[in-house]
């Protein structure tokens, strides 16, 4: 289908404002009488609180309040959002214990030094093995909280029952089975098994968690400015915690300086409580250290896999045991990992069991394709192992077993309209794969991997209004994390028939915005886009009906060309859109304003797949890895804005390199965070990214996405670590099984290989 706007590369609408530094973030807002908030956080992973002396801090000039749990309502800590300030006991290093409110951040920071907390340190289970020991101290000795996790927000929920063993550190178990693994492994000519581990990692967004709350003195309602991916979720949680109607909570979703799943809602309800107590505006902006110790990073996982195949490469059985370190609350991601692992290939027999374990560490949450990079690292490494064992082409083996449209996922539901085979075939035709022997001759290794993401769904709405000047205003309530507003503009211009200059995307707050859910799970374009298209189509219809009456013509004979409405084929009798629209803003006019709404709800997802190739060079003496080339082939359904799609692919793959080679939140034996700043936590910089990136946009139109589009954010991060691991194995015949694959890890694998391990 020929398009005027959709499918054409377009710079982001807010790109120039961002790069020029003109965009205002939450931390840029100040209000009269505003107080600055700072946390005093726990220095222990587990301790009782005997007492807190805040008198010296309270006496400092400029300190308006020093709050402890005793100053807050006794709210049950059913989830991390309602944990608030520590009451009687701390359960992770970094847990907020005291909240200081002062007239400046500097004064609030100084006040922390004057607070004395009397702790009674207790034993703490920091690792999963420690937490699973029979005599382990319990994170929740009186019963595990029943609050829900947020994996479903990101399209990552796959069920899994909460543990019925309340007096344990096991918070959730999940099991999924098909066929008989005994039969499957009995039919196998080759079987491989390994244990893999992935660490706790942080989303590493540039802008830290930021929020500002102001109390309405009239009705005790609140206005919240927040760097959030989901302003409606913030509204719901704040209203529930304050026991007020959602109508009395207005959330202004501010520009988000990076989120990647980590910025939904965290401390907004607590700051709202604080603002209510002091009856003044309160702003909290986390420090980088607080981000690392007190936010919500991605969980660590340990994955044991056993995989079997026939001599011709046909997979016969998969057995998986997955253990996830969720920190002090359930993340819900153990089931997600197993679900995806059992859904990528045609597997007649599998048994997958996952266990989520609580430890005395910060709670964990989503990070771009939550859980998927861990599972893909393990599964795709073993697929390569089997291909090597059977002396088969690893790409051909993947094609042989790859799921197709209609094949069953691990939950026995069929995949709908997927492009896994398409992306593998695209990679197969790329010169980097066809000429891989040349790379090997130069001492490099070439590895591939493929992975997919189911995609999220959520009901949405949008509105379209044509103003007096003839501008088409599209109102949405979603956060723009990845250029979605630009995509909405392209879609609206396409269906309305006007230029991009006549389209305005308006991101409203919760007081006026159509509902749009959370921007996460690769679903914003897929779910909000249809509502935008529907609203624009209906508004166009209304406008043409008015024009038909004015021009004494049939609306079916009218068209919009260059901002004017004309009878098709007769441009001499055209009328500017602005002239028609202005008639709806006049006294005694018989024409109603042009305003239309679009609504969308569809439970069917639009899964996305991405195949990747990594070409690496490994120093055999040090284990240092250099990525020379990274090729990505991704099914995006339809690239609404190819420039933004490529940006998502490149950004995701670079974060995948962080998983693969650099990133890890390290903990001491007593739970102290050892990598609490970007001096210690290694986010890959420009010289550590791949020397060369190449993208292949594959378009297998989805059934229900706007113009056939799929979400693109999650798939490119999933397969990178596995592709790099397989390339390392190809280069030095050694397989690292732990992320990140730092030089010492790779060197140890090389030495193990020489020793026959």
N, C-alpha and C positions, 0 to 999 in steps of 0.2 A: 504494500500500500504506500503510495506516494504521500509524503507529509511535508508540510511547510516548515514546521518548527520541531516536532518530535523527531528525535534521531539525529539532530544537528548539534554539534558541540557548542556549548554556551558557557561563558564565564559565569561564576556564581554571582548572584545579584548583590550580595553583601561583601564580595571579595575585596573591592577597593577600600571599603570602610574598615575592613579588618586589617589589611596590610598597612594602612595609613595610621592605625592606632586610634581611630575616631570612634570605634564601637564601644559602647559603655557596658561594662559587666557589673555584676552585683556589687563587687568591691568598690566600684566607682560611685555608688549612690551614698549620699549623706542626707540625713533628715534632721530638722531642728530638735535638739535635745537627745540626739542619738547616743546610745552607750555601746561600747565595744566589749565583746565577750571573749574571755580566754579560759581554757580548761586547765585545771591541775589534774593530771592523769596519774594512774597507779604506777608505781615502780615495781610492783610484784605481780606475778602471774596468778597467784592465789594467796589471799590473806583475809583475815577478819579485820574489821576496822573497830578499834577500841574507842577512838575518839578523834575529833577534829577541832582544832583551835584556830579560828579565823579572826580573832580579835585584833591582832596586829595588822592584818591586811585590811580589815574593815576601817581601821583608824587612819589609813593613808589618805591624804588629800586627793580628791578625784575618784576615789572608789565609792561607788554608789550602793553596791550590794555585793555580798559574797554568799552564794547559795550552795547548800548541801541538800542531800536527799530529804532531810528533815523539813526543808522549806517547801517541798513539792508534795502534791497529793500522792497517797500510797497506791500507785498504779502497778498492777501485776505485770512483770516483765515477760509477757508472752511472746515478744519478738524483739529484735534488736532496736526497732524504732521506739518501743516502750520501755527499754532498759533504763533510759534517762541517766541520772547520777547514781553512783554505787551506793547501795543501802546496806550497811552492816558488813558486806563482803565484796571483794573484787575477784574477778575471774579471768582477767587478762591484763598484761602489761599494756598501758595506754588507755585503759578504761577511765572515762571521766569520773572524777570524784567530787570536785568542787568547781563551781562556775563563778568567775569574777566578772563583774560588770563595772566598767569605769569609763571616764570621759575620753580616754585615749587608749589605743592598743598598748602603748609603752607603759602607761600607768597600770593597766591590767596585767601586763607581763611582770612588772616589778612586784605587784601584790602577791603573785604566786610564791615568791621567795619567802614571804612572811606567814605562810600557812603551814601549820604543823599537823600532820596526820599520824596518829599512833596506830601502827599496823602490828598485827600478830601473824607473821608469815606462816603459811601452811604448805604442805607438799602439793606439788602440781604435776599433772600428766601433760607433758609438752608434745610428745610424739604419739602417733597412733598406737604403736606397740605398748607404750606406757599406759595409754588410756584403756586399752583392751585387757590389761593384766587383771587377774581376779581381785587383787587388793588395791586397785587403782582408786585414787581420790575421785569423787564424782563432781563433775561440773555443776550438776543440778541434783543435789542429794535428796531433795524432797519431791522430786518428780520433774521430768523434762517438760519444758514449756510446749504448749500445743499450738502456738502461733504458726501460721503458714509461711512458707518460703516464697520468694518472688520469681522462681524459675519460669512460671507460666507467663509472666510478663514478657519474657524474651522468646516465647515459643519453645522453651526448653523443658517444659514439664512433661514427664512421661509416667506419672503415677508413682507408686512406691508407698508402701504402708509405713506409717509412723510406728516406731518400736513399741511393743506392749511390755517390754522389760523396762519399767520405769526407773528402777534403781540400778542403772548401768550407764555407760557412756555411749552406748549404741542408740542413735536417735532415729534411724530409719533403715529399713532393709527392703531389698527389692530382688525379685527373681523372675526370670522369663525363660521359657523352655519351648523347644520344638523338636519333635521326633525323639530319637535316642542317641545320645552322644556315644554310648558304647557301640552301637551299630555303626555310627558315622566314622569313628576312629578305626573300627574293625575293617571298614572298606577302604581306608586310606593306605596309600603306598608310601607316603612320607608324612611325618608329624614333626612339628617344631613347637617349642614352648620356651617362653622367657618371662621374666618379671621386669616391668618398667616402672619408673617413677617420674612424676612431674611435681614441681614445687609450688608453693604459694607465690603468686606474682601480683603486682599492683597494676591497675589500669593505666597509670602514669599519664593522666591528662595534665595539660599545662596549667589550667586554672584549678585551684583547689576547691573543695566543697565550700560554697558561700551562700549565705542567706541573711535576710533582713526582715524583721517583723515589726509591725506597728499595730497598736491596739486602737480600735475605734472607741472613743470615750462615750459614745452615745449608747451603743448596744452591746459593748464588750466583744464585738466581732474583731477579726484580725485581717490584716493585709500582709501577705508574705511575698517577698521578692526572693526568688531562688534560682540558682543555677541547676535546674533539674531537667531530666529527660521526660518527666511526666507530671505536669502541674496538677492534673486532676487527681493523681495518686497522693500528692502532697496535700491537696485540699481534703481528701477523705481521711487521711491519717491525722492531720491537725484537728479536724472537726471531732473525730472520735476521741482523741486524747483530751481535748478541752471540753467535751460533752456539750457541744453546740451544734447547730445546724450547719450543713455544708453551705447553705445560703449565706451564712455570716462569715464564711472564710473566702477571701479573695486571694488567689494565687497568681502572681505575675511571673510567668516563666521568662527568665532573662536569657540572653545569649549564653550558650554553653561552650565554655572553652575546653571542649573534650569531655566525653563521658564514658563511652565504650561499655555501658551497662552498669557502671559504678555510681551513677548520679541519679537515683530515683528519688528516694527520701531517706534521710538519716537523722539529722539533728534538728530539722525544722520544728517538729512538735515540742522538743525541749526548749528551744529558743522562744517559741510562742508562749509557753508557760512562764518563762522568765520575763518576757515583755509584759505579760498580764500582771505579774507580781509587782514589778517596779513602775508599771503604767508609763513606760517610755519606750521609744523604738530601740531595738537591740539588733546589732549586726555581729555575725560570727563569720570569720574567714579562717579556715584551718591553715596551719603552717604545713610545710612539706613534711616535717617530722610527724605531725599529728596525722597527716594523710597516711603515712606508712604504718603507724601503730594503732590508729583509732578509726580508720575508715572501713572499707569492706572489700578486701582483695579477692582474687580468685583462689579457690581451694587447691591444696596439694592432693595428689592421688597416687596410689600404688596399684598397678594392674598386672595381674598374672594371666597370661593367655596361652592356650594350647590350640593349635590349628592343624588340620589334616587335609590332605588332598590326594587324588588319584594321580597316576603316572602322567596322564594327559593334562594335568593342571586343574581338573574339576575339584572345587572345594567340597569336602564331605562333612566336616564338623568343626565347631568352635566351642571351646569351653573357656569361660572368663570368670575371674574373681576380682572384683574391683573394691578397693577400700578408699574412701574419701575422707580427708581431714577437714571437717566443716568449721573448726573453731568452736565457739561457744553456742552457736545456734545451727539448726539445720540449713543447708544450702539447697537441698532438693536435687542436687546434680548427680548423685550416684546413679539413679535410674536413667538420667539423660545419657550418660556415657554408655551404659549397656544398651540402651535402645538404639543409639546410632551405630554402635559396633555391630549389632545383629541385623542392621538394615541396609548396609552398603553392598553386600554381595548375596548371591543366591545360595543360601545355606539350608540344606535339608534337615540338618541336626544342629542344635545349639543348646547350651545351658549357660545363662549369664546371671551371676549373683553379685549384688552390690551391697555394701554396708557403709553407712555414713557414721563417722565417729566424732564425738565431741572431745575437744581438747581445751586446755587453758590458754587459748589464743583468741585473737580478735575474730569475730564472726566473718564468714566469707559470703560472697555473692557472685553476681554475674560479671563476666568480662568477655566481650565480643565472642559470640558462639560459645556460650558458657558450657564447659565440660568437653566440648568437641575436640579441641587440639590435643588434650590428654589421650582420649580414646583413639584418635587417628594416629598419633605417634606410635602407640602400641600395635594397633592392627596393621597399619601399612608397613611397619617394620617387619612384621611376621610374614605378610604376603610376599615381600621381597625375599625373606629367608627361604620360604617354600619354593619360590621360583628358582633360586640358586641351587637348592637341594635337588630339584627335579631337572635342572639344566634347561629351564624354559625362559623365554623372553618375558620379563616382568610386566611389560605393558600389555602384551598379548594375553597373559594370564589374567590380568585385571579385566580386559575386554571380555574374556570368556565367561567370567563370573559376575560381571557388573549387573546390578539390577536395572531393569527396564520398566517402562510404564506398565502398570498392572501387576508387577511382581509384588509379593507381600513383604511388608516391613516386619520388623520383629514383633510388632503388636498385632500381626495378622491382618492389618488393614493394607489395601493396595496403594502403591505409589501412584500418584496421579501426574501424568505428563512431565516426565523428568528427562534431563539431558546428560546423565552420567556417561553414557557411551559417546555422546557427541563431543564432550570435552576431552575424553581420552583419545578419540580419533583426531581431534584438532592438534593435540600434543604430539601424536604419532607422526603427523605430517610436518612438524616443525623441524627446521634444520638442526636445532640443538639436539634433537633425539636421533635424527637420521644420520648425523655426522658425529655421533658420540665417540666413535673410535678415535677420531682426531683429538678430542679432548683427553682421552685416556693416554694417547701417545705422548701428550704434553705433561703427563704426570697428574692429571686431574681425575676426579671421580664424578660420575653423572648418576643422579638418583631421581626417581619420580614418586609421586604419591597422589592420591585422589581422595576427596572427601565431600560430604554434602551436609546441607542444613535444611531442616524441614520448613523453616519460616514460621513466623507468628501470624496470628489473626486477632482482630479486635474490632468491635463495632465503631464506626466513625460517622462524622457528619461534617459538612462544609456549607458555606453560604456564598452567594455571589450577588453583588449589588452594582448597578451602573449609576455613577454620580452625575451631577450637573455638567461636569466637563467632559463627559463621555468616557471616563476611565472605568475599566472593569475591575472591581475590587473583590478579591477572593479572600474570604475570612476563614481561617483555620485555627485549631487549638493545639497543634502539634509543635514540638520543638524541632528546630532545624539543626540537625547535627552533621549532616553530610551533603548539604545542597538540595534538600528536598523542596525547599521553597522555589528554587530555580526550576526544578522539574515540574512543580505545580503550575508555574507561569507558562512553561512551554506547552503543557497539556491544555491549559485554559485558552491560550492564544490559538491553539490548533482547532479546538472545537467551537470557539466563539467566532473565529475568523477575523481577528484584529491583530495588530502588530504587538510585539512584546512590550513596546513603549507604552501601550495602552492598558497593560495588565499591572495591577498592584496586588501583592500578596501581603495580607494583614494578619499578623500573628496576635490574636487577642488573648486576654487573660481569662481566668475561669468565670469571671462575672458576665462575660458576653460571648465567649468563644463557643463554637459548636464542639461537642465532645470529640476527642481524637485519641484518647488513651495515651499509652507510653511509647515514646520513640525508642524502640528496641526490638530485637529479634528479627531484623531485616524485614520490617513490615510497614513502615510509614508510607512509602510510595505505593506499595501494594494495597494498603487498606484505605488511606486517606485519599489517594489518587482517584479512585472511582467516584467518591463523593464530590471531589472537585469537578470532575468531568460532568457529572450529573447536574450539579448546580449551575455550571457555565452553560450547559445545553438548555436548561430550562429558562435561564435569564435571557439567553439569546432569543428563544421562542417568544418570550414576553415582549422584548424590544421590537421584534419584527411585527408582532401583532399591532403594536401601537403605530409603527411606521406604516403598516398596511392601511390603517384607518386614515392616517394623515395624508398618505399618497393616493388613496382611493385605488388600492391594488390588492391583489391576493397575496397573503404573506408567503405562500408557497412559491411565488414568482420573484421574491426579493432575495438579494444577496448582500453580503458585506464585503466591500472592497476599499482598501486604503482608508479605513476609518469612516467610510460613508455607506449609507444604505441606498441601494439602487434597484430598479427593476432589472432583472437578469438580462444582460445584453443591451441595456439602454443607460449608459453611464451619464448621459446628459441630464437625466432627471433624478440625480442623487441628492440626498440630504445627509449632512454630517450626523454621526451618532450623538454628538453633544447636543445638537439642536433637538433631536427627538427626546433624548433623556431629560433635557431641561424642561420639557413640557410636563414632566411628572413632579416638578418642584414649584409649580406656579399656583397662585391663588385661583380658586374656582376651576381648576383643571379637572377634566373628566378622566384623566389618565392616572392610574395608580403607579407608585414608584416601582421600578424594576428591581425585584429582590426574589431570589430563589434559593432553595435549599437542596442539598444532596445528602442522601443517607446511604450507608453501605454496611452490610453485615453478611459475611460469608464464612462458614466454618472450614471451607476447603483451602488448604495452604498452597503455596507455590514454591516447592523445594528448589534450591539452587545447588549446583555442583561445580567444583573447581579442581582441575588437575594441574599439578605443578611439576616443574623440572628444575633441579638445582645442579649447578656445576661448581664444584669446590676444589680447592687445593689444600692439602693437609701437610703441615711440617711434621715428618715422622719423628723428629728429635724432641719437639716441644709439644706436639698435639694441637698447635694453633690452626684454626680453620679460617680460610678466606673464601667467601662466596663470590665467584667470578660472574655467575650468570643465574638469573632466576626468571623462569618463563611461566606465565600463568594463563591457562585457558579456562574461562568461566562462562557458564550459561547464565545470562542475565534476563532471558525472556525477550525483552526489547529494551535496548539502551535508549531511554528517554533523553538523557543528556550524556553522550559518550564521554565527554571530558570529565564529568563527575564520576561516571562509572569507572573509568580508568584510575581516577584518583583514589576511589575506594579500594580497588584491586591492589594498587601499589602500596597504599597505607596499611591495608590488612596484611599483605605479605611481609612488610617491614616489621610490623608487630609480631608476625610469625617468626621472623629471625630473632626477635627478642626472646621469644619462647625457646627457640632452638639453641641459641649460643650465649645468651647474656643474663637474662633476668631471673632473679630469685630473691625473695625476702628470706634472709637467713636469721635463725633464732639460736640463742645460746641454750645451754642445758637447763637454765632456769627461766626460759621464756623471754629473755630480753631480745629486742629486735636489733640485729647487728648491721642491717643495711637500711638505716632510717633516713637517708638523704640520697640525693642523686650523685653525691661523691662516692657513695658505697653501693648504691643500687644501679646496676649497669643497663641503662636504656641505650640501645644502639644509636650512635650518632652518624653523621653523614659518611664518615670514612669507614664505618663498620657495617653499613648497609651493603647490599649487593652492588658490585661494580656496574652491572648492566641488568636492567629489568626489561622484560618484553611481555606485552599483554595481547591476548587473543580473545576478543569478545565473540562469544558464541550466542546465537539467538534462537532459542526454542521457545516460542511464545507460550506463556502460561494461559490457562483456561479463563481465569477471571481477573487477572491484573489489568490495569489501564494500558491499552494498546499492546497487551501481552507481556507487560513488564513483570519481573520478579524482584524481590529484594536482593541487594548485592552486598550488604555490609559484612555479613558473617562468613560466607564461604572462603574468601581469600586468606583468612588467618589460619584455617584449620589444618591444611595439609603441609604447611611450610616446614615445620620441625621434622616431620617424617621424611619429606623429600631430602632435606639436608642430611638427616641420619643415613638414609640409603646412599647418598652420594659419598659420605664419609666411608661407609663400608666398601663402596666401589673403589675408592681411592687407596685405602690402606688395609683392606680386608680385616677390618675391626669394627665391631658394632657397639657404639655407646648405647646404654639402656636408661640413662638418667639425664633428665633435663635440668638446667641448661648444659649443653655439651661444650663446656669450657675446655681450655687447653689441658688442664690436669685430668679431666674426665676422659677426654679422647686419648691422651697419652696412656692412661691406665688401661683403656680398652685395647690399645695397640700392644701393650706389654702382656695383657691377658691372652691376646691372640697368639703371640709368640710362644707363650707357655702352654698353649693348647686348651685354654679355658673357654 
